[in-house]
Amino acid sequence: MSHRNARLTVHGRRLLVERVRCGRPVAHVAAEMGISRATAHKWVRRWRAEGEAGLADRSSRPRTTPHRTADTVEARVCHERQVRKLGPARLGPALGLPASTVHRILVRHGLNRLAHLDRPTGQVIRRYERDRPGELVHVDVKKLGRIPDGGGHKVLGRQAGRARRSSVGFDYVHSAVDDHSRLAYSEVHPDEKAVTCAAFLRRAAVFFAGHGITRIERVLTDNAWPYRKSFAWRQALADLGAAGKLTRAYRPQTNGKVERFNRTLLDEWAYQRPYTSNAERTAALADFLHTYNHHRCHTALGGRPPISRVNNAAGQYS
């Protein structure tokens, strides 16, 4: 694509060719259009060789790269990266290569960020996305320590907070995330029993239906007992007409969208600021969800919020 100050766009190149075809000297046409004679001759030559297609922009990438690093060396760099998880500054001296060369190789093979790799195995994480909202919904539960009235260690200091935390117990944040749109719904409960999970799923379905996702086809969960053995959970799936799907054991990456949502939940809600009570933190969840769904930019969605993929009507971003 031509830059904004380009002398010649595709339209300008057509004008150049038309004027030359009328019999005018190339040098005169080049002077009129503010370009060099060499540039004018280049486009005329391309038009004569390829026709209209020759006037289109081309990639500046060379057809061949004689000095590119050998495939065997690149394979070794990739292997060391996946096994040792080291960066270019440490891999380069170990392999006898400049760090810049190692970096280019890792970028070329999609290994330049450790976030792209499964840490235990070093395998490249295979990312996926369903084609339409409701095709797959990820469900998970996050366990959080409750906050005693008056605040915990973030408000009172670590020593004073430790003395008050022994009997407050835990909250369980149940979350559902649509695979295609990343639209999320969460509730805070005192447990993660089967009946609680089933009731949460029904309310999540109502939430999604209110935002245009009228049917949930499949629900993906981990291998917790309520999802594997519970009659209440299976009944909730049947009532919604959805199929249940479990992740492979010890493979949280499969359920990665809700796992990533849990990290955001902690950073931008649970630990975002010191709370003086558990009720205060729970009350702040609704505002976080609205911001996440309607305003927070999502890199996987091209910088748009999740609501943009389920309803583009006016006012949805307010």
Residue pairs with C-beta under 8 A, 6 or more apart in sequence:
1 57
2 8
2 9
2 10
2 57
7 33
7 34
7 35
7 39
8 16
8 33
8 35
8 39
8 43
10 55
10 56
10 57
12 33
13 43
13 47
13 55
14 55
15 33
16 29
16 30
16 33
16 40
16 43
16 44
17 43
17 44
17 47
17 55
19 29
19 32
20 26
20 29
20 40
20 44
26 37
26 40
26 41
26 44
27 37
27 40
29 40
30 36
30 37
30 39
30 40
33 40
43 54
43 55
46 54
46 55
47 54
47 55
48 54
69 97
69 101
69 105
73 95
73 97
73 105
74 105
74 108
74 109
76 95
77 91
77 95
77 97
77 102
77 105
77 106
78 105
78 106
78 109
78 111
80 86
80 91
80 94
80 95
81 91
81 106
81 111
81 122
82 111
82 117
82 122
82 123
83 122
84 91
85 114
85 117
85 119
85 122
86 94
88 99
88 100
88 102
88 103
88 106
89 99
91 97
91 99
91 102
92 98
92 99
92 101
92 102
95 102
103 112
106 112
110 116
110 124
111 117
111 124
116 124
116 125
117 123
117 124
117 125
118 124
118 125
118 253
125 253
125 256
127 256
129 179
129 180
129 300
130 136
130 179
130 180
131 180
132 180
133 178
133 180
133 181
133 183
133 208
133 212
133 213
133 309
133 310
134 178
134 180
134 208
134 213
134 214
134 215
134 216
134 217
135 179
135 180
135 217
135 218
136 178
136 179
136 180
136 217
136 218
136 219
136 220
136 245
137 176
137 177
137 178
137 179
137 204
137 208
137 216
137 218
137 219
137 220
137 242
138 176
138 177
138 178
138 179
138 220
138 221
138 255
138 257
138 258
138 261
139 174
139 175
139 176
139 197
139 201
139 204
139 219
139 220
139 221
139 227
139 258
140 174
140 175
140 221
140 222
140 255
140 258
140 259
140 262
141 172
141 173
141 174
141 175
141 192
141 197
141 224
142 172
142 173
142 175
142 262
142 265
142 266
143 170
143 171
143 172
143 173
143 192
144 170
144 171
144 172
144 173
144 270
145 152
145 165
145 168
145 169
145 170
145 171
146 168
146 169
146 170
146 171
146 278
147 168
147 275
147 276
147 277
147 278
147 280
147 281
148 164
148 165
148 168
148 277
148 278
149 276
149 277
149 278
150 156
150 164
150 276
150 277
151 161
151 274
151 275
151 276
151 277
152 161
152 164
152 165
153 159
153 160
153 161
153 162
153 165
154 161
154 274
154 275
155 161
155 274
155 275
155 276
156 164
168 278
169 190
171 188
171 189
171 190
171 278
171 282
172 188
172 189
172 190
172 191
172 192
172 196
173 186
173 187
173 188
173 189
173 262
173 265
173 270
173 285
174 186
174 187
174 188
174 189
174 192
174 196
174 197
174 200
175 184
175 185
175 186
175 258
175 261
175 262
175 265
176 184
176 185
176 186
176 200
176 201
176 204
176 207
176 208
176 258
177 183
177 184
177 185
177 257
177 258
177 261
178 184
178 208
178 213
178 306
178 310
179 220
179 257
180 309
181 213
181 301
181 306
181 307
181 309
181 310
182 257
182 261
182 298
182 300
182 301
182 306
182 309
183 208
183 211
183 213
183 293
183 306
183 307
183 309
183 310
184 261
184 289
184 292
184 293
184 306
185 203
185 204
185 207
185 208
185 289
186 265
186 285
186 289
187 200
187 203
188 282
188 285
189 196
189 200
192 224
192 226
193 226
194 225
194 226
194 229
194 230
194 231
194 232
194 233
195 232
196 226
197 226
197 227
197 230
197 232
197 233
198 226
198 230
198 232
198 233
198 235
198 236
199 236
201 219
201 233
201 236
201 237
201 240
202 236
202 239
202 240
205 216
205 240
208 214
208 216
211 307
211 310
211 311
212 310
212 311
213 310
215 241
216 240
216 241
216 242
217 242
217 243
218 242
218 243
218 244
218 245
219 237
219 242
219 243
219 244
219 245
220 245
220 246
220 247
220 254
220 255
221 227
221 244
221 245
221 246
221 247
221 255
222 246
222 247
222 252
222 255
223 246
223 247
223 249
226 232
226 233
227 233
227 244
227 246
228 246
233 244
234 244
237 243
237 244
247 254
247 255
248 254
252 259
253 259
264 292
265 288
268 288
268 291
268 292
268 296
269 281
269 284
269 285
269 288
270 281
272 284
272 288
275 281
275 284
292 305
292 306
293 305
293 306
293 307
294 305
294 307
294 316
294 317
294 318
295 305
295 317
296 305
297 303
297 304
297 305
298 304
298 305
298 306
301 308
301 309
305 317
307 316
307 317
308 316
308 317
